[in-house]
């Protein structure tokens, strides 16, 4: 004769607590998996950089050559031509910092494009990833880290070349400005990676936009040196809104968010206004590429 065995209350409570712990672990596991996937993909990019460090070395040597060569080219310019008691080397430093970060971020899509052409991206897309956006986040972390390394080297080299050095808060602000610019340009580059058919087209876009955006900014010359139409173009260029605040940090120790950093054709741009432009630029780019990434990752 069989009977029903009723478990003790202690056993029931233990089973309930065990079920709650399992549920909690299941709830938190996707977040842990996402961080693990992002970390693994980021580590892969840095392993590639370690095996072929030429990208980082070239990204450091090129801006240093710009600093030395352009600084020497205009070293005999009349005193005060670029501002009161301001040498061209001091004027150029901010432009080289921003353009180096911009050029590196613009190339952010190339590793993903090569993964796409070699078939590795397809393997990632069919893998049981928690979120395929970890591919994009890993690329962004990689490029931001490289940009900070390059920026640190340029800031140190500029100090040795006589451009001076901002205070601790100024250095943190430079890092924030570089981060906002790199974030927006990296998103733009990754969007082009999934929109264009191959790396040839992506490299063509990079070459076409790289130098024109440099010369159509205040990196090499102030707005007062430019014709009226170029002043308007330079005032619409996001690079100018990163260059001028950094340049102001180098020249003024008593800066504030209300300080005027750029005199655009339509009015004065304050430090706060320039930061808002960079934030809006990054936000618009990241929102614009969301539908494209969703279609590609679907």
C-alpha positions in Angstrom: 0.0 0.0 0.0 1.5 3.3 -1.1 1.0 6.7 0.6 1.9 10.3 0.0 5.0 11.5 1.8 4.7 15.2 2.8 8.1 16.9 2.9 9.0 18.8 6.0 8.6 22.6 6.1 12.4 23.0 6.4 12.9 21.1 3.1 10.2 23.1 1.4 11.7 26.4 2.5 15.2 25.2 1.4 13.9 24.3 -2.1 12.1 27.6 -2.4 15.3 29.5 -1.5 17.3 27.4 -3.9 14.8 28.2 -6.7 15.0 31.9 -5.9 18.8 31.8 -6.1 18.6 30.1 -9.5 16.1 32.7 -10.7 18.4 35.5 -9.5 21.4 34.0 -11.2 19.4 33.6 -14.4 18.3 37.2 -14.2 21.8 38.6 -13.8 23.5 36.2 -16.2 22.7 38.1 -19.4 24.5 41.2 -18.1 27.5 39.2 -17.0 27.6 37.4 -20.4 27.4 40.8 -22.2 30.4 42.1 -20.2 32.3 38.9 -20.8 31.6 39.0 -24.5 32.6 42.6 -24.8 35.8 42.0 -22.8 36.7 39.0 -25.0 36.2 40.9 -28.2 38.1 43.9 -26.9 40.9 41.6 -25.8 41.0 40.1 -29.3 41.6 43.6 -30.8 44.4 44.4 -28.4 46.0 41.0 -29.2 45.9 41.9 -32.9 47.5 45.3 -32.0 50.2 43.5 -29.9 51.1 41.3 -32.9 51.1 44.2 -35.3 51.8 47.4 -33.4 52.5 49.4 -36.6 49.1 51.0 -36.4 49.7 52.5 -33.0 53.3 53.5 -33.8 52.3 55.2 -37.0 49.4 56.9 -35.2 52.0 58.4 -32.8 54.8 59.2 -35.2 52.6 61.1 -37.7 51.2 63.7 -35.3 54.7 64.2 -33.9 55.9 64.9 -37.4 53.1 67.4 -37.8 54.1 69.2 -34.7 57.8 69.4 -35.6 57.5 70.1 -39.3 54.6 72.6 -39.2 56.0 74.3 -36.1 59.4 74.7 -37.9 57.7 75.9 -41.1 56.0 78.8 -39.3 58.6 79.5 -36.6 59.7 82.8 -38.3 56.1 84.1 -38.6 55.7 87.6 -37.2 55.1 87.6 -33.4 51.4 88.0 -32.6 50.2 86.7 -36.0 48.2 84.0 -34.3 47.5 85.9 -31.1 49.2 87.9 -28.4 52.5 86.2 -27.5 51.4 83.0 -29.2 53.8 80.9 -31.3 52.5 78.7 -34.1 53.7 75.6 -32.2 51.3 76.6 -29.3 48.6 77.3 -31.8 49.0 74.0 -33.6 49.1 71.7 -30.6 45.3 71.6 -30.1 44.7 71.0 -33.8 47.1 68.0 -33.9 45.5 66.5 -30.8 42.0 66.6 -32.3 43.0 65.6 -35.8 44.9 62.6 -34.5 41.9 61.4 -32.5 39.6 62.1 -35.4 41.8 60.2 -37.9 42.0 57.2 -35.6 38.3 57.1 -35.0 37.6 57.4 -38.7 39.5 54.2 -39.2 37.6 52.4 -36.5 35.5 50.5 -39.0 38.4 48.9 -40.9 38.9 46.0 -38.5 35.2 45.2 -38.5 35.2 45.5 -42.3 38.1 43.0 -42.6 36.3 40.6 -40.2 33.2 41.0 -42.4 35.1 40.2 -45.6 37.1 37.3 -44.2 34.0 35.7 -42.7 34.9 36.1 -39.0 32.0 38.5 -38.5 29.5 35.9 -39.8 30.8 33.5 -37.3 30.2 36.0 -34.5 26.7 36.7 -35.8 25.7 33.0 -35.7 27.3 32.5 -32.3 25.0 32.5 -29.3 25.9 36.0 -28.2 23.8 37.7 -25.5 23.9 40.9 -27.5 25.6 41.4 -30.9 26.0 45.0 -30.0 29.0 43.8 -27.9 30.9 43.8 -31.3 30.3 47.5 -31.6 31.0 48.3 -28.0 34.3 46.4 -28.2 35.4 48.4 -31.2 34.5 51.6 -29.5 36.5 50.8 -26.4 39.5 49.8 -28.5 39.5 53.0 -30.5 38.9 55.3 -27.4 41.8 53.6 -25.6 44.1 54.1 -28.6 43.0 57.8 -28.9 43.8 58.4 -25.3 47.3 56.9 -25.7 47.9 59.0 -28.7 46.6 62.2 -27.0 48.8 61.6 -24.0 51.9 61.3 -26.2 51.0 64.5 -28.1 50.3 66.5 -24.9 53.6 65.4 -23.5 55.5 66.1 -26.7 53.8 69.5 -27.0 54.9 70.4 -23.5 58.5 69.6 -24.4 58.2 71.7 -27.6 57.2 74.7 -25.6 53.4 74.6 -25.9 52.9 74.4 -22.1 50.7 72.1 -20.1 47.1 72.7 -18.8 46.3 72.0 -15.2 44.8 68.7 -13.9 41.2 69.9 -14.5 42.2 71.1 -18.0 43.8 67.7 -18.8 40.6 65.9 -17.7 38.5 68.3 -19.8 40.7 67.5 -22.8 40.1 63.8 -22.2 36.3 64.5 -22.1 36.5 66.5 -25.4 38.5 63.8 -27.1 36.1 61.1 -25.9 33.0 62.9 -27.2 34.6 63.5 -30.6 35.9 59.9 -30.9 32.6 58.4 -29.8 30.7 60.2 -32.5 33.3 59.6 -35.3 33.7 55.9 -34.3 29.9 55.5 -34.5 30.0 57.1 -38.0 32.8 54.9 -39.1 31.0 51.7 -37.9 27.9 52.8 -39.6 29.8 53.2 -42.9 31.3 49.8 -42.3 27.9 48.1 -42.5 26.5 50.4 -45.2 29.3 50.2 -47.7 30.0 47.0 -49.7 33.7 46.6 -48.9 37.0 48.0 -47.5 37.9 49.7 -50.8 34.9 51.9 -50.6 35.4 52.6 -46.9 39.1 53.6 -47.4 38.0 55.8 -50.3 35.5 57.6 -48.0 38.2 58.0 -45.3 40.6 59.5 -47.8 38.0 61.9 -49.3 36.9 63.2 -45.9 40.1 63.2 -43.9 42.1 66.1 -45.2 39.2 68.3 -46.3 37.8 68.2 -42.8 41.2 69.1 -41.5 41.7 72.1 -43.7 38.0 73.2 -43.2 38.6 73.5 -39.5 40.6 75.8 -37.2 43.3 73.2 -36.8 45.9 74.9 -39.0 44.7 78.5 -39.1 42.3 80.8 -37.2 38.9 81.8 -38.6 40.2 85.3 -39.2 42.7 84.0 -41.9 39.9 82.3 -43.9 37.6 83.7 -46.6 34.0 84.2 -45.5 32.6 81.0 -47.1 35.3 78.9 -45.4 34.6 80.6 -42.1 31.1 79.4 -42.3 32.2 75.8 -43.3 34.8 75.7 -40.4 32.1 77.0 -38.0 29.9 74.0 -39.0 32.7 71.5 -38.7 32.6 69.4 -35.4 36.4 69.4 -35.3 36.4 73.2 -34.7 34.2 72.7 -31.6 36.8 70.2 -30.2 39.9 72.2 -31.3 38.9 75.6 -29.9 38.1 74.5 -26.3 41.4 72.6 -26.1 43.3 75.6 -27.5 41.6 77.8 -24.9 42.6 75.5 -22.1 46.3 75.8 -23.2 46.2 79.6 -23.3 44.0 80.4 -20.3 44.3 79.0 -16.8 41.2 80.9 -15.6 38.8 79.3 -18.1 35.1 78.6 -17.3 32.1 77.2 -19.1 31.0 80.7 -20.0 34.3 81.6 -21.7 34.1 82.4 -25.4 36.2 80.0 -27.3 35.0 80.6 -30.9 33.8 83.7 -32.7 31.6 82.1 -35.4 30.0 84.2 -38.2 26.7 84.0 -36.4 27.9 84.7 -32.9 30.2 83.8 -30.1 30.4 80.2 -29.0 31.2 79.5 -25.3 33.0 76.6 -23.8 29.7 75.1 -22.7 28.2 75.6 -26.2 31.1 73.8 -27.8 30.7 70.8 -25.4 27.0 70.7 -26.2 27.7 70.6 -29.9 30.0 67.6 -29.4 27.5 65.9 -27.2 24.7 66.5 -29.8 27.0 65.3 -32.6 27.8 62.0 -30.8 24.1 61.5 -29.8 22.8 62.1 -33.4 25.4 59.8 -35.0 24.7 57.0 -32.5 21.0 57.3 -32.9 21.2 57.4 -36.7 23.2 54.2 -36.9 20.9 52.2 -34.6 18.4 51.1 -37.4 21.3 50.0 -39.6 22.9 48.0 -36.9 19.6 46.3 -36.0 19.1 45.3 -39.6 22.6 43.9 -39.9 22.5 42.1 -36.6 19.0 40.7 -37.1 
